Amino acid sequence: MKSPVTLKLRGISKNFGDLTANRRVDFDLGRGEIHVLLGENGAGKSTLMNIVCGLYSADEGKIYVNGHRAIFRNPHDAIRLGIGMVHQHFMLVPRFTVAENIMLGAEITRGPCLNIPRACNIVRDLSLEYGLQVDPHAVVEDLPVGLQQRVEIIKTLFRQVRILVLDEPTAVLTPLEAEELFRVMRMLRKRGVSIIFITHKLKEVLAIADRVSVMRRGRMMGTVKTSETDARTLARMMVGHDVEMGIPKTPREPGATVLDVNNLNILDDRNMPAVTDVSFKIRQGEVLGLAGVQGNGQTELAAALSGLRKIESGTVRLAGKMLPSLSPRILVDAGVAHIPEDRLKHGLVREYSVADNQILNTYYQSPFASLRHRNTRAIFANSARLIRRFNIQAPGPETVTGTLSGGNLQKVIVSRELSREICLLIASQPTRGLDVGSIESVRRHIVALRNRGVAVLLISVELDEIMMLSDRIGVMFNGRIAAFFKAAQVTREELGIWMTGEPLAWQASGSS
């Protein structure tokens, strides 16, 4: 029996100047349904959902909620009708506690004061009911991203939403955290909550969705039942042509050592050990992949090697030379490229144009500058070339970067880092937030760099990506590299076991 329609969109259009984000889009959401909205970066998915949640107003079209026409002038109108959204970039106040964030805009008071104890009790009750354990007194900026997302979901449950929009919710999650999110989504579905799930990951679509709708360049291309489709068909609907699901990589003999890390020790933000006595080498034409559950030192390691975090002790040699310091400027001049894990904090200036972001680390070099004067023509010509080469969905070089979708923000960083001569690439979550076509493109660029003799340090929570691109794989656990493997001689299951630390515990017990 077909479930009743709880949300209906008809003929939705939205323009931003000359850019058409949505063009006469129709969409239906059933009650108690998980409906995936799939599409390339810049396809219009987030814009459509921002209209549903009252953040944007449609230029044309109608919205119906439970059969009744709805007009959203602001997010409060959507919330009153039971619609809530967890955004790709969380809408939390970092210095507020969990409880304060959750009741922000729907405050619980006792007389003239906030009733913090009552809010904390409600947070605890919701946490227990949905298996979303989080400390209501914790300060949000101290929480890892997985727990911050729990706060966002609890915030929507606090407002008793019946339609929940999740915009790229797994882009910042580990595989284990993603499975936990899916468990919560299935529980919500059983309770009659309707979920719109925006994602680029085809495996997730097939694992969680009842139906999937595909958008391309602002248009709705079609809706199919998940049980009646497959990954290749969905990829073709997304990009308009067949997509190669694997990346060919021929064996090659690596050359001289490019990066030599010896007994590195690094502290985290709490001045606790994050990386302990880590040593490894990467040679020319070699990809070393670091696998591990997030929070085991990979973030701090990548930040230290790219000059963004202090090294407490240990040595780092690049092409046999000890660098005077690991400042970003010195590393750039030495031929090191960095794709950071947090693209907004360390990768971009959102207020700058696309063109300026694409020369952030070379703005002082020729042809972009001469005698301290900017060469605007060269800067814009470089940007136009990179926009075409990396298929960045932006009106032009002068576009303010912060107006782009999350995936296109990542493309701007990738275009900057992979478009100059380098000897070492430090790539931390390089395909996070990208659509299937863009993921294929970035992975091909990484393999091409490797084939040209560039050394690559690849850090990713995506085991498929680690196994596909790496020549050797190291597994990080509790701040140390627990084991190294040749990529062709280890299975996904074996890596998963090492990522949990089980073999180390087995060895420590004295078992033989």
N, C-alpha and C positions, 0 to 999 in steps of 0.2 A: 504494500500500500504506500502510495506516494505521500511524503510528509507535507504538511501545509507550508506555504511560502511565508516566511517571516520578514524578509527584506526583498524588495523588488526595485530595480533601477531601470528606467526607460529613457533612452535617447540622451544620456548624460554627455555633455560637451564642456570642455574647459580649455581656454587659451591663456597663455602668458605672453602678451605682445604678439610677435609673429610665430611663437612656438605653440603648436597644438598638442596638448598633453592628453586629452580625451576627445574622441570623436564619435558621437552618437552611440554610446556604449549601453548595452542591455545586460542585466545580470540578475539572477535569482538565487536566493539562499533559503534552504529548507530549515524547518525547525529541528534542532538536534542533529545538524549536519556539520561535518568538517569539509569545507569547500576551499580548495587551493586555488589561489590566483597566481598564475605562472606567466613569466614573460622576461624578455631581455631587460638589462639596465636601461632605464629611460622609456620603458614601454607604456608607462602611465598608470601602473598599479597603485603606487603610493598616493598619487594625486587623486585617483578615484576613491580610495579609502579615506583620504583627508576630507573629501566632500561628504562621504557618508558620516564622518565623525564631526562635521560642523566646522572644521578648520578652514576650508575653502567653500566658496559658494559656486555652484555650477552656473555656467553661462546659459545652458539650455538643459531641458530634461526634467524628469519628475522622479521623486523618491516616495515609496510606499513602505510603511512599517506595519506589519500585521493587518494589511489590507487598507490602511488609511493613509491618505496623502500627508506627507511630512515636509515641513520647510525648516531647514536648519540655518539660523542666523549666526550661531556660535556653538562651541562644544557643549555648553550647558543644555541646549535644546536636544542634542543627541543623547546626552547622559540621562535626561529626564525620560527619554523613550527607551532606555535600557541598552544603549550602545556605548561600548568602551573600546579603546585602542591601546595596545602596547607598541610603542614606536621603536623603530630600528635603533635610534639613538635615544636612550632613555630620558624621559621627562621628569627627572628627580632633582631635588635640591641637595647637592652633595653634603652640606654641613648640617642638614636636618637628620633627625633619627628616622628609623623605619616608620614608627607610629605617626610622627609629624608629617612625613611625606604622604602616608596613606590617607590621612584625613584632610590634607591640604585642599581647600575648596569645598569641603563638606565637613567642616569642623564640628566636633562634639564639645559642647560647652557645659560648664556648671556655674551658673551666674555669669559674671563678666569674664571668667577665666576658661582657658582650655581645660577639658577634662582628660588629661593625659592618661591617668590610670584606666579609665573606661576604654580609651582608644587602644591601649596596650592589651587589655583583655580581649577585645574584639579581634585584634591581630592574632593573638594566640589561638583563639577559637577557630578562625579561618585557617591558620597554619595547620592545626591538627586535623580539621575536617578534610582538607584537600592534600595533606601530605606535603605542605610547602613550608617546612620548618625554617623559621628565621627569627632572630632576636628583635623584639619590637623596640628595644632601647639602643640597638646598634646604630652608629652613625653611618649613613649610606656610603660616604666616600671611603670608608674602611672595608667595605664589602667587595668580594670578587664579583665579576660581571654576572656569573650564574645566579648568585643570590640577589643582585640588584634586579635581575629580571623577575625573580620571585616576588620582590616588592611591588613591581609594576602589575603583575597578575593579581596579587592580593588587593591592590588598590582598586582594580576593576571589580573584583568580587565584593569588596566593601560597598561599592556603589550599586550592587545587585544587577549587574549587566545580564542581559539575555542574548545579546549579540556581541561577540568578542572578536576584534580584529587584531591579529598578530603579524606585525610587519617585520619580516626577516628575523624571526625570533632565535633561530639557531646559528646565526652568523657569528655570534660571539661565544658559542657554547662548545664544550667538549662533547664527544660522542655519548659519554655517560650522562652528561647534563641534558643532552637532547632527548635521550630515551626517557629521562625523568619528566621532561616537558610533555612528551607524547602521552605518558601515563596520565598526567593531569588533564590533558586535552580529551582523552577518552572518557575520563571520569565526568568532565563537564558535559560532554555529548550525552552520556547516559542520563544526566539530570536536565536535559532539554535545552542546554545552551547551544546556540548556533555559532560556529567559528569560521571566520575567513582567515586563511593562513597564506601569507605571501612568502614565497620561497623561490630559490633558484635550484635547489638540490632535488634532482629527479628521484633519487632513492627515497627521500623523505616523502615526496608526493605519493609514490606507490605504497609506502608503508603506513600512511596515516589518513589519506584523503578518501572521502566517499565520491566526490566529483572534483573535476579540475577544469577551470576555465583559463584559456590562453589569450594573452594580449600581445599585440605587436604594433609598435609605432602608434599607440593611442587607440587602436581599434580592437574590438573583441573578435578573435579569430574562430572561437568555437568552444563548446563545453562538452566533455565526455565523462562517462563513468570510469573510475580508476580501474575497475575490474575488466574493462573492455579496451584497455590501451597498454602501451609499454613505453619504456624510456626513449627509444629511438623515434617513435611517433610523436611524442610530446616535444622532443628536441626539434624535430622538423617543423612542427606547428609554431614553435617559438621563433626560429630564425629564418624560416622559409626555405631551407635546404637541408640535406643530410649533414649530420655532424659526426665527425670521427670521434668515437667514445674513448679510444686509447691513443697514446702518443708514441710513435715509433722511436726507439732509442737503441742505436747500435753499440755494441761493446767497443771500448777503446782503452788503450793503455794510458793512465794518467802520467803527467810530466813531473816537473820539479815541484817541491813544496811551496805553496803560496802563503797559507796561514798555519802558523805553528803556535798552539796555545799550550802552556805548561803550568800545571798546578794553580789554576785560577781560583780565587776566592772572592765572592761578591756578597754584599749585604742587601737585604730588602729594605723597604721603606720604614720598617720598625727596628732597623739595625740588628736584625736576626740573620743568621747565615742562610743565603738563598742558593748559592753555588759553592760547592766545597771540593777543592783539589781536582778540578776538571782539566783534563789534558786531551788534546786531539790534534790531528793534522789534516789539512785538505790540500790536495795537489792540483796542478793545472788539469783542466778537463775532467774534473771529478765533482759529483754532487754528493755531499754528506748530508743525509737527512737525520734530523733529531726528532724522534717520536716521544710521546709522553703525555700523560694527563696534565692539563693546564694547571699551573701552580707548583710545578716541580723544578723551577729554576730556569726554564727556557726563556721566559720574558726578560729576566734580569741578565742572563747571559747575552742575549741579542742586544740589549740596551748598552751593556758594557763594551761589547765589541764594536759598536757603532758610535761610541763616544758620548752616550747619553747617561751613563751611570759610572760611578767611581769603581775602580778595581782596587780591592783591599790588598791583595798580594798575588804573586804569579807574574808570568811574562807572556807577552804577545809579540810575535815576530811576523812581519809581512814581507814576503819574498826574501827572507833571510836577514832582514834588517829590523832592529829594535826601534820602534817609532818613539820620538821624544815625548809624545803624549797621544792619547787617543781622543783628541778633540774632533768634532765633526769636520771642521775645515781641513785639518791635516789629513784625515782619512779620505775625504773627497779628492784632495790633490794627489793622494797616493793611489787613487784608482779603486776606491771601495764604494760600492753602491749599497743602499739600504732601503728595503721595503718594510716599514715599521708595522708592528702589530696594531697599534692604535693610530689609525690614519688621521683622526681629527686632532689628537694631542701632539703627535710627533711628525706627521707627514705633510700637513697643509696649513695654509693660512686662509681660512674660509672667506675672509673679507677681500682677499686679493683676487685678481682675475685668473682665469685658467692659464693665460700666457705667463703671468708672473710666477705662478706656482710651478710651472714647468722649467723655470730657471732658478729656483730658490737656492740651489747649491752651486750654480755657475754664473750667477748674475754679474759677477765682477770680471768674467773672462771674455775674450774675444769669441765671437763677433757681437756679443750682447752689450759690451761696454768698451769704451776707449777713452782714456784720460778722464776717468770718472764720469763720463757722460753715457747715458743709456742710448742704445741703438734700437729705438722702438720698432723700426721696420724689420730688423733682424729678429727681434723677440717675437713679433707677431707672425713672421714667416715661419719661424721654428715651431710655434704653437699650431699653426694651420696644418703643417706637415704631420705633427704628432697626433692631432685630432683625427686626421684621415687614417694614419697608419694603425692607431690603436682603437679606432671606431668609437671615439668618445662622443656621446650624445650631448652636444653643447651647441648653441646657436653660433658661437664663434669664439676666437681667442679672448675677446674682451669680456666674456661672460663671467659674472661673479661666481667663484667656485662653490660657495656655500649654497647656491641654488640648485646644484646638481644632485642627482640621486646618489645613494650610497655606493652603488657599484661603479658609477662614473667618477666619483671621488677617488676610488681605488685605481681606476684606469689612469687618472691624471698622475698619480704617484708612480705607477708602473711605467708610464710613458717617459717621465723624467729620468728615472733611475736606469732604464734599459736602453736609453738612446745616446749614451756617451761611451767612450772607451774605458773599460774597467778591467781589473784583474781579479776582483773578488766581489761576489754578490751575497749579501746577508738578507735572506728573504724570510720574513716572519709572517706566516698566514697570508701568502701573496694572493690567493684567490678568494679570500673571504669576501662574501657579499657579491660575487660576480655571477653572471648568468652562464649557462652551459657553453655558449659560443665563446664568451670572453675567457672562461676558464681554459678552454682548449687553446686559445691564442696565447695566454700568459705561459702556460706550460710549454708550448712550442718555443716561445722566446727563451725560456730557461734552458731547455735542451739545446737550442741553437748556441747559446752562450757557452754551455759546457763543451759543445763540439768545437768551438773556436778556442778552447783552452782556458776559459775562465773557471775559477774555482767557485763553487756555490755551497753556501751553508743554508740548508732549507729546514725551517722550523714550521711544523704544521700539525694540527690536531686531526687532520684528515689522513687516516692510514692509507687509503687508496692512493692519495697523492704522494705520500712518502714512498710507497712501494713502487709506484709508476716511474718516478723521476730520479730516485736515488741510485747511486752506485754502491755506497755503503750506508748503513743505518746504525745510529746510536740511540739507545733508549735511556732517557733521563728519568730518574726516580729519586725523590727526596734530595734534590740538589746535586746529585752525582750522575755520571754516566755509568749505568749498571752493566751494559754490555754493548759490544759492537758486532754487526753482522754484515756479510755481503748480501746485498739486496736480493740476489737471485737464489740465495740459499736459506731464506727464512720465510715462514708463513705469517699471514695476518694473525692467526691464533697464537703463535709463539710470541709475536710482538705484544699482543694484548696481555699475555700472562706476565711478561717482563714489565710492562707498564704498571701493573698492579703491585709489583714488588714481591710477588709470591716466590720466585726462584731464590731471591736473596734471603727471605725468611727461611726457606727450606735449607739453604746452605748454612745459615747461622745456627740452625738447630742441630747441625752435625750429621744430618742424614747423608747416606752415601748410596 
